[in-house]
Amino acid sequence: MRAFVLLASICCGAVFAQTTAHAEAAADLVWPTQQWQTATPEEQGMDSAALARLVTFGTTRSFDSLLIARHGRIVLDAYYAPYSADIPHAINSSTKAIVGTLTAIAYRDGLLDRFDHQMLDFFPDRSIANVDDRKKAITIQNLLDMTSGIEWEEGISGGREQSLIDLGRSANQVQFILDRPMAKAPGEVFYYDSGNPHLLSAILTKLTGMTARDYAIAKLFGPLGISTSSWRQDAQGLSTGGGGLALLPRDMAKIGYLYLRNGEWEGKQLLPPAWIERVNHATVNMNASFEPDLRYSNFFWAIPEKHVYMAVGYHCQVIMVMPEQDIVAVMTARNFCPFGRMTDFISGAVKSEAALPPDSASADLLTKAIHEVSTETPISAGAAPEAAAAISGKTYKFPDNALGIRSLSLTLAGPNPGYELEIANRSRAGSPTRVSGPIGLDGTYRKSTPTELGIIAVKGAWLDAHRFLIDAQYVGAGEQRQWALSFDGQQLTLGGKARDGHEVSIESEAPGSH
């Protein structure tokens, strides 16, 4: 009996100690609802010199921003000119992870009864083509894991994005996706499909009576203190599920921090812990030739052996969560980035769980690196030739082409150099997009006022009397265009890379004057 009492006392003491430790740990948690706290890397056990090298590496991948938070405090916050911290950044397919997160909230709230609920149950009022036993078997979880089996071509392995192009041209995107034929049985194989999250966006609206954006404001963005965002809609007013959301990098980090804290925020459980567990231990093989170790679950990518999972958008719009090291990292960029290498870079900067001694030399390296990327370095712009005046004001029109350029007019002489550009809409039904703005001819970018395509920063440089280079950044959109222009009499030949990366050269039709 005494042994039992002693054992009970020990157990109770252990439980009390664990409870106390947990309470103390919870009390130490930092919640960046109003604003993020900051710290030096060394204060959070990281090496400033290693982070300085990472900042510099970002220039080789056309980064727009790079943020790292450890133990709830930002230790690195870099913005690459001409991008700046106050401009919301398109997160592209990381939008999918937000749609998944909202699905988890709907489940927590009892609006969604189960993840194995069959998808077609939510569209009883629609006439749907190509319905067979396989389509009937698609579940919410299949949509979340990209294993729906719907026939789709999105070019993730380098092919043509035909399904995305057709989706953009469709008058009713949800109907287009539902009508697609089946290629595989649900759950049989992973296949990247931006139609899946758009169906979930439609389902969320059915469950909540709100668009995904409005539901996010009420249940996710509001609690996390995210007040700056924009989200595209389709023709029916549904928030686009596969992309179209823009957030500030610091707010992207809040999404990662919610996952790092196991779905909890300021003492409230916003997400089911089982949801986080599934993401943290993703098992669906993505069959990705570019990184064979990638796995997938709930619209998140994962590299299990590196203990990292992430929301991923086209051109490295990434929210990275590293639970073992208590780190959230955010990247936005105009080029692709190697996920495994980025993880290794960040892990390599971690030197201790405890604070490190101050290191002024390393701190100076980091300060210098951040300053260099945030300050634009002028390029050689070349002297304007006599032909600049003759070219100015002419409109060069182009036949249909892979660059999507319908017409271009330049003003390359006088005090206010600029451009007028007409870009083809990817939808057949859509009218061309017309944008205009200034061009920097002194080697630095000039930003436009907000356009349909956002803020566009453009600079130009003369190579010789007949050749001109244009460098255009869609600031905050993760896109950059570089065009080589060759003028020959009344003709203009324009060369650049199409969206798929192939070099394209197009010749203008006979130009007319304004």
LUMDODO-362592 format. One line per 3 residues: number of its first residue (from 1); their letters; for each residue x, y, z of C-alpha. Coordinates in nm, 2 decimals. Layout:
NUM = a = X:Y:Z | ...
// end
This chain:
1 = mra = 0.00:0.00:0.00 | 0.28:0.24:0.09 | 0.45:0.15:-0.25
4 = fvl = 0.12:0.23:-0.43 | 0.09:0.57:-0.24 | 0.45:0.64:-0.32
7 = las = 0.41:0.55:-0.69 | 0.09:0.76:-0.71 | 0.28:1.06:-0.55
10 = icc = 0.56:1.02:-0.81 | 0.31:1.00:-1.09 | 0.11:1.30:-0.97
13 = gav = 0.43:1.49:-0.93 | 0.53:1.41:-1.28 | 0.20:1.51:-1.42
16 = faq = 0.21:1.83:-1.22 | 0.56:1.90:-1.35 | 0.45:1.84:-1.71
19 = tta = 0.14:2.05:-1.67 | 0.35:2.33:-1.52 | 0.61:2.31:-1.79
22 = hae = 0.34:2.32:-2.05 | 0.18:2.62:-1.89 | 0.51:2.80:-1.87
25 = aaa = 0.58:2.71:-2.24 | 0.24:2.84:-2.33 | 0.30:3.16:-2.14
28 = dlv = 0.62:3.22:-2.33 | 0.45:3.19:-2.67 | 0.44:3.51:-2.88
31 = wpt = 0.13:3.59:-3.08 | 0.19:3.84:-3.36 | -0.18:3.93:-3.40
34 = qqw = -0.11:4.30:-3.38 | 0.25:4.30:-3.50 | 0.55:4.07:-3.51
37 = qta = 0.82:4.10:-3.25 | 1.17:4.11:-3.38 | 1.50:3.97:-3.25
40 = tpe = 1.86:3.93:-3.37 | 1.93:3.59:-3.51 | 2.18:3.53:-3.23
43 = eqg = 1.91:3.59:-2.97 | 1.72:3.30:-3.13 | 2.02:3.07:-3.17
46 = mds = 2.09:3.15:-3.54 | 2.39:3.27:-3.72 | 2.37:3.62:-3.89
49 = aal = 2.65:3.54:-4.13 | 2.47:3.23:-4.26 | 2.15:3.43:-4.30
52 = arl = 2.35:3.70:-4.49 | 2.46:3.44:-4.74 | 2.10:3.32:-4.78
55 = vtf = 1.99:3.68:-4.85 | 2.26:3.70:-5.12 | 2.15:3.36:-5.26
58 = gtt = 1.80:3.51:-5.30 | 1.93:3.74:-5.57 | 2.02:3.44:-5.79
61 = rsf = 1.65:3.33:-5.77 | 1.50:3.67:-5.83 | 1.36:3.70:-5.48
64 = dsl = 1.12:3.97:-5.39 | 1.12:3.90:-5.01 | 1.27:3.66:-4.76
67 = lia = 1.14:3.64:-4.40 | 1.24:3.40:-4.12 | 1.09:3.38:-3.78
70 = rhg = 1.21:3.16:-3.50 | 1.04:3.11:-3.16 | 0.77:3.35:-3.27
73 = riv = 1.01:3.64:-3.35 | 1.13:3.77:-3.69 | 1.51:3.74:-3.72
76 = lda = 1.53:3.82:-4.09 | 1.30:4.04:-4.30 | 1.45:4.14:-4.64
79 = yya = 1.28:4.30:-4.94 | 1.45:4.31:-5.28 | 1.41:4.63:-5.48
82 = pys = 1.18:4.74:-5.64 | 0.95:4.53:-5.42 | 0.87:4.67:-5.08
85 = adi = 0.71:4.54:-4.76 | 0.39:4.74:-4.80 | 0.28:4.58:-5.13
88 = pha = 0.06:4.27:-5.11 | 0.23:3.98:-5.30 | 0.04:3.73:-5.51
91 = ins = 0.09:3.39:-5.35 | -0.03:3.20:-5.65 | -0.09:2.83:-5.57
94 = stk = -0.02:2.89:-5.20 | -0.39:3.00:-5.22 | -0.47:2.63:-5.23
97 = aiv = -0.33:2.59:-4.88 | -0.56:2.87:-4.76 | -0.86:2.70:-4.92
100 = gtl = -0.76:2.38:-4.74 | -0.72:2.57:-4.41 | -1.07:2.71:-4.45
103 = tai = -1.20:2.35:-4.52 | -1.05:2.24:-4.19 | -1.22:2.54:-4.01
106 = ayr = -1.55:2.44:-4.16 | -1.50:2.09:-4.03 | -1.42:2.22:-3.69
109 = dgl = -1.73:2.43:-3.69 | -1.94:2.13:-3.78 | -2.04:2.27:-4.13
112 = ldr = -1.85:1.99:-4.30 | -1.95:1.65:-4.15 | -1.65:1.44:-4.27
115 = fdh = -1.36:1.45:-4.51 | -1.46:1.13:-4.68 | -1.79:1.29:-4.78
118 = qml = -1.85:1.24:-5.16 | -1.79:1.55:-5.36 | -2.09:1.52:-5.59
121 = dff = -2.33:1.54:-5.30 | -2.26:1.91:-5.28 | -2.38:1.97:-5.64
124 = pdr = -2.72:1.80:-5.65 | -2.87:2.07:-5.87 | -2.62:2.04:-6.15
127 = sia = -2.63:1.83:-6.47 | -2.28:1.69:-6.48 | -2.11:1.52:-6.77
130 = nvd = -1.90:1.21:-6.77 | -2.04:1.08:-6.44 | -1.93:0.72:-6.37
133 = drk = -1.86:0.52:-6.05 | -1.51:0.67:-6.03 | -1.64:1.03:-6.03
136 = kai = -1.91:0.94:-5.78 | -1.64:0.81:-5.55 | -1.44:1.13:-5.53
139 = tiq = -1.43:1.26:-5.17 | -1.33:1.59:-5.01 | -1.01:1.43:-4.90
142 = nll = -0.93:1.33:-5.26 | -0.96:1.69:-5.36 | -0.74:1.80:-5.07
145 = dmt = -0.47:1.54:-5.17 | -0.49:1.60:-5.54 | -0.59:1.24:-5.60
148 = sgi = -0.93:1.30:-5.74 | -0.84:1.12:-6.07 | -1.00:1.39:-6.28
151 = ewe = -0.84:1.43:-6.62 | -0.62:1.74:-6.61 | -0.31:1.89:-6.77
154 = egi = -0.13:2.17:-6.58 | 0.22:2.14:-6.70 | 0.38:2.08:-6.35
157 = sgg = 0.64:1.85:-6.52 | 0.70:2.09:-6.80 | 0.41:2.03:-7.04
160 = req = 0.15:2.27:-7.16 | -0.09:2.42:-6.91 | -0.38:2.33:-7.13
163 = sli = -0.64:2.27:-6.86 | -0.56:2.60:-6.70 | -0.60:2.78:-7.03
166 = dlg = -0.93:2.61:-7.10 | -1.05:2.68:-6.74 | -0.97:3.05:-6.79
169 = rsa = -1.18:3.05:-7.11 | -1.48:2.88:-6.96 | -1.79:3.08:-6.88
172 = nqv = -1.85:2.87:-6.57 | -1.53:2.73:-6.41 | -1.70:2.50:-6.16
175 = qfi = -1.91:2.34:-6.43 | -1.60:2.30:-6.65 | -1.42:2.11:-6.37
178 = ldr = -1.71:1.90:-6.28 | -1.77:1.80:-6.64 | -1.41:1.68:-6.70
181 = pma = -1.37:1.30:-6.77 | -1.20:1.07:-6.53 | -0.84:0.96:-6.59
184 = kap = -0.79:0.74:-6.28 | -0.99:0.61:-5.99 | -0.99:0.84:-5.69
187 = gev = -0.69:0.79:-5.46 | -0.50:0.59:-5.72 | -0.24:0.85:-5.81
190 = fyy = -0.14:1.21:-5.73 | -0.19:1.46:-6.02 | -0.16:1.83:-5.97
193 = dsg = -0.49:1.99:-6.05 | -0.59:2.35:-5.97 | -0.95:2.25:-6.04
196 = nph = -0.97:2.06:-5.71 | -0.93:2.36:-5.48 | -1.18:2.56:-5.69
199 = lls = -1.44:2.29:-5.64 | -1.36:2.32:-5.26 | -1.41:2.70:-5.29
202 = ail = -1.75:2.64:-5.43 | -1.83:2.38:-5.16 | -1.72:2.62:-4.89
205 = tkl = -1.96:2.88:-5.02 | -2.24:2.62:-5.01 | -2.15:2.53:-4.65
208 = tgm = -2.10:2.88:-4.52 | -2.31:3.11:-4.73 | -2.00:3.32:-4.79
211 = tar = -1.73:3.33:-5.05 | -1.40:3.17:-4.94 | -1.26:3.53:-4.90
214 = dya = -1.54:3.64:-4.67 | -1.52:3.32:-4.47 | -1.14:3.37:-4.44
217 = iak = -1.19:3.73:-4.31 | -1.44:3.60:-4.05 | -1.26:3.29:-3.94
220 = lfg = -0.89:3.31:-4.03 | -0.77:3.65:-4.14 | -0.96:3.83:-3.86
223 = plg = -0.83:3.62:-3.57 | -0.48:3.63:-3.70 | -0.48:4.01:-3.75
226 = ist = -0.45:4.00:-4.13 | -0.62:4.31:-4.27 | -0.45:4.35:-4.61
229 = ssw = -0.55:4.10:-4.88 | -0.71:4.07:-5.22 | -0.86:3.76:-5.38
232 = rqd = -0.97:3.71:-5.74 | -1.32:3.59:-5.82 | -1.45:3.38:-6.11
235 = aqg = -1.75:3.49:-6.33 | -1.99:3.35:-6.07 | -1.84:3.55:-5.79
238 = lst = -1.66:3.26:-5.62 | -1.31:3.31:-5.48 | -1.07:3.14:-5.71
241 = ggg = -0.94:2.83:-5.53 | -0.63:2.75:-5.73 | -0.47:3.09:-5.70
244 = gla = -0.55:3.46:-5.69 | -0.49:3.55:-5.33 | -0.24:3.83:-5.24
247 = llp = -0.10:3.88:-4.89 | 0.18:4.08:-4.73 | 0.48:3.86:-4.65
250 = rdm = 0.44:3.92:-4.28 | 0.09:3.80:-4.30 | 0.19:3.49:-4.50
253 = aki = 0.42:3.42:-4.20 | 0.11:3.43:-3.97 | -0.04:3.15:-4.17
256 = gyl = 0.27:2.94:-4.12 | 0.28:3.03:-3.75 | -0.07:2.91:-3.70
259 = ylr = 0.05:2.57:-3.83 | 0.37:2.58:-3.63 | 0.15:2.63:-3.32
262 = nge = -0.05:2.32:-3.40 | -0.36:2.52:-3.52 | -0.38:2.73:-3.20
265 = weg = -0.39:3.11:-3.19 | -0.40:3.31:-2.86 | -0.54:3.01:-2.67
268 = kql = -0.81:2.92:-2.93 | -0.79:2.61:-3.14 | -0.86:2.74:-3.49
271 = lpp = -0.77:2.41:-3.67 | -0.82:2.05:-3.56 | -0.48:1.91:-3.44
274 = awi = -0.54:1.60:-3.65 | -0.54:1.82:-3.96 | -0.20:1.96:-3.87
277 = erv = -0.08:1.61:-3.80 | -0.18:1.49:-4.14 | 0.00:1.78:-4.31
280 = nha = 0.31:1.73:-4.09 | 0.33:1.36:-4.20 | 0.23:1.39:-4.56
283 = tvn = 0.25:1.06:-4.74 | 0.10:1.11:-5.09 | 0.39:1.07:-5.34
286 = mna = 0.39:1.37:-5.58 | 0.61:1.18:-5.83 | 0.80:1.50:-5.89
289 = sfe = 1.10:1.45:-6.11 | 1.25:1.78:-5.99 | 1.25:1.68:-5.62
292 = pdl = 1.16:1.31:-5.59 | 1.12:1.32:-5.21 | 0.83:1.56:-5.22
295 = rys = 0.50:1.44:-5.06 | 0.16:1.60:-5.04 | -0.14:1.64:-4.81
298 = nff = -0.42:1.89:-4.76 | -0.28:2.12:-5.03 | 0.06:2.13:-4.86
301 = wai = 0.39:2.00:-5.00 | 0.64:1.83:-4.77 | 0.99:1.68:-4.76
304 = pek = 0.95:1.44:-4.47 | 1.32:1.35:-4.43 | 1.40:1.72:-4.39
307 = hvy = 1.11:1.77:-4.14 | 0.96:2.05:-4.34 | 0.62:2.12:-4.50
310 = mav = 0.51:2.42:-4.70 | 0.25:2.60:-4.90 | 0.39:2.65:-5.25
313 = gyh = 0.30:2.89:-5.53 | 0.43:2.93:-5.88 | 0.77:3.11:-5.89
316 = cqv = 0.86:3.03:-5.53 | 0.57:3.19:-5.33 | 0.64:2.97:-5.02
319 = imv = 0.53:2.95:-4.66 | 0.77:2.70:-4.50 | 0.71:2.54:-4.16
322 = mpe = 0.99:2.36:-3.98 | 0.84:2.23:-3.65 | 1.16:2.07:-3.51
325 = qdi = 1.34:2.40:-3.52 | 1.04:2.62:-3.44 | 1.08:2.81:-3.76
328 = vav = 0.85:2.97:-4.02 | 1.01:3.10:-4.34 | 0.85:3.30:-4.62
331 = mta = 0.98:3.35:-4.97 | 0.83:3.55:-5.26 | 1.01:3.55:-5.60
334 = rnf = 1.00:3.59:-5.97 | 1.18:3.26:-6.04 | 1.17:2.91:-5.91
337 = cpf = 1.37:2.80:-5.61 | 1.50:2.47:-5.48 | 1.30:2.37:-5.17
340 = grm = 1.54:2.12:-5.03 | 1.84:2.35:-5.07 | 1.64:2.64:-4.91
343 = tdf = 1.56:2.41:-4.62 | 1.92:2.32:-4.58 | 2.03:2.68:-4.59
346 = isg = 1.78:2.77:-4.31 | 1.86:2.46:-4.10 | 2.23:2.53:-4.13
349 = avk = 2.19:2.88:-3.98 | 2.05:2.72:-3.66 | 2.34:2.68:-3.41
352 = sea = 2.16:2.65:-3.08 | 1.83:2.62:-2.90 | 1.96:2.88:-2.66
355 = alp = 2.07:3.23:-2.73 | 2.41:3.28:-2.88 | 2.66:3.55:-2.78
358 = pds = 2.62:3.88:-2.98 | 2.83:3.88:-3.29 | 2.88:4.23:-3.43
361 = asa = 3.08:4.12:-3.73 | 2.81:3.87:-3.85 | 2.54:4.13:-3.77
364 = dll = 2.72:4.38:-3.99 | 2.73:4.13:-4.27 | 2.36:4.07:-4.25
367 = tka = 2.28:4.44:-4.23 | 2.49:4.50:-4.54 | 2.33:4.21:-4.73
370 = ihe = 1.98:4.34:-4.66 | 2.07:4.70:-4.75 | 2.23:4.58:-5.08
373 = vst = 1.92:4.39:-5.20 | 1.68:4.66:-5.09 | 1.87:4.93:-5.27
376 = etp = 1.84:4.93:-5.65 | 2.18:4.94:-5.83 | 2.16:5.13:-6.16
379 = isa = 2.26:4.95:-6.48 | 2.42:5.11:-6.78 | 2.13:5.25:-6.99
382 = gaa = 2.33:5.36:-7.30 | 2.29:5.69:-7.48 | 1.97:5.75:-7.68
385 = pea = 2.03:5.73:-8.06 | 1.87:5.96:-8.32 | 1.62:5.68:-8.40
388 = aaa = 1.46:5.72:-8.05 | 1.27:6.03:-8.17 | 1.14:5.85:-8.48
391 = isg = 1.03:5.55:-8.29 | 0.85:5.75:-8.02 | 0.47:5.76:-8.06
394 = kty = 0.44:5.48:-8.31 | 0.22:5.18:-8.23 | 0.35:4.84:-8.32
397 = kfp = 0.09:4.57:-8.36 | 0.15:4.20:-8.34 | -0.04:3.89:-8.46
400 = dna = -0.13:3.63:-8.20 | 0.18:3.51:-8.03 | 0.31:3.32:-7.73
403 = lgi = 0.42:3.64:-7.55 | 0.06:3.76:-7.55 | 0.16:4.11:-7.68
406 = rsl = -0.10:4.27:-7.90 | 0.05:4.61:-7.94 | 0.33:4.83:-7.80
409 = slt = 0.39:5.20:-7.82 | 0.70:5.37:-7.68 | 0.81:5.72:-7.59
412 = lag = 1.19:5.71:-7.58 | 1.26:6.08:-7.64 | 1.17:6.38:-7.43
415 = pnp = 1.14:6.43:-7.06 | 0.87:6.17:-6.99 | 0.97:5.83:-7.14
418 = gye = 0.70:5.57:-7.12 | 0.51:5.29:-7.28 | 0.16:5.18:-7.37
421 = lei = 0.10:4.81:-7.39 | -0.19:4.59:-7.49 | -0.18:4.23:-7.37
424 = anr = -0.41:3.95:-7.49 | -0.64:3.80:-7.23 | -0.59:3.43:-7.17
427 = sra = -0.97:3.40:-7.20 | -1.11:3.41:-7.55 | -1.40:3.61:-7.42
430 = gsp = -1.19:3.86:-7.24 | -1.09:4.19:-7.40 | -0.72:4.28:-7.41
433 = trv = -0.56:4.44:-7.10 | -0.42:4.79:-7.16 | -0.16:4.93:-6.93
436 = sgp = 0.08:5.22:-6.95 | 0.35:5.37:-6.73 | 0.69:5.53:-6.72
439 = igl = 1.02:5.38:-6.83 | 1.34:5.45:-6.64 | 1.61:5.53:-6.90
442 = dgt = 1.87:5.61:-6.64 | 1.93:5.25:-6.54 | 1.67:5.23:-6.26
445 = yrk = 1.31:5.12:-6.25 | 1.01:5.36:-6.27 | 0.69:5.23:-6.11
448 = stp = 0.35:5.28:-6.26 | 0.04:5.38:-6.07 | -0.18:5.07:-6.00
451 = tel = -0.30:4.90:-6.32 | -0.52:4.60:-6.39 | -0.19:4.40:-6.36
454 = gii = -0.09:4.58:-6.04 | 0.21:4.80:-6.01 | 0.46:4.76:-6.30
457 = avk = 0.82:4.88:-6.27 | 1.00:4.93:-6.60 | 1.35:5.03:-6.71
460 = gaw = 1.51:5.02:-7.05 | 1.86:5.03:-7.20 | 2.00:5.10:-7.55
463 = lda = 2.25:4.84:-7.68 | 2.31:5.03:-8.00 | 2.12:5.25:-8.25
466 = hrf = 1.87:4.98:-8.33 | 1.84:4.76:-8.03 | 1.66:4.83:-7.71
469 = lid = 1.61:4.62:-7.39 | 1.30:4.64:-7.17 | 1.30:4.50:-6.82
472 = aqy = 0.95:4.49:-6.67 | 0.86:4.37:-6.32 | 0.50:4.31:-6.21
475 = vga = 0.58:4.43:-5.86 | 0.42:4.19:-5.60 | 0.30:3.96:-5.87
478 = geq = 0.60:3.74:-5.88 | 0.65:3.80:-6.25 | 0.92:3.96:-6.46
481 = rqw = 0.94:4.01:-6.84 | 1.26:4.10:-7.03 | 1.22:4.19:-7.40
484 = als = 1.48:4.25:-7.67 | 1.36:4.50:-7.93 | 1.52:4.53:-8.27
487 = fdg = 1.40:4.82:-8.49 | 1.44:4.79:-8.87 | 1.27:5.07:-9.06
490 = qql = 0.90:5.03:-9.00 | 0.93:4.69:-8.84 | 0.99:4.58:-8.49
493 = tlg = 1.11:4.24:-8.39 | 1.05:4.15:-8.03 | 1.21:3.86:-7.85
496 = gka = 1.15:3.72:-7.50 | 1.05:3.42:-7.30 | 0.70:3.28:-7.30
499 = rdg = 0.54:3.16:-6.98 | 0.67:2.81:-7.04 | 1.02:2.93:-7.06
502 = hev = 1.07:2.90:-7.44 | 1.24:3.18:-7.63 | 1.00:3.35:-7.87
505 = sie = 1.06:3.60:-8.15 | 0.77:3.79:-8.30 | 0.76:4.05:-8.58
508 = sea = 0.52:4.35:-8.59 | 0.27:4.42:-8.85 | 0.30:4.76:-9.04
511 = pgs = 0.28:5.02:-8.76 | 0.06:5.32:-8.76 | 0.10:5.66:-8.59
514 = h = -0.12:5.80:-8.32
// end
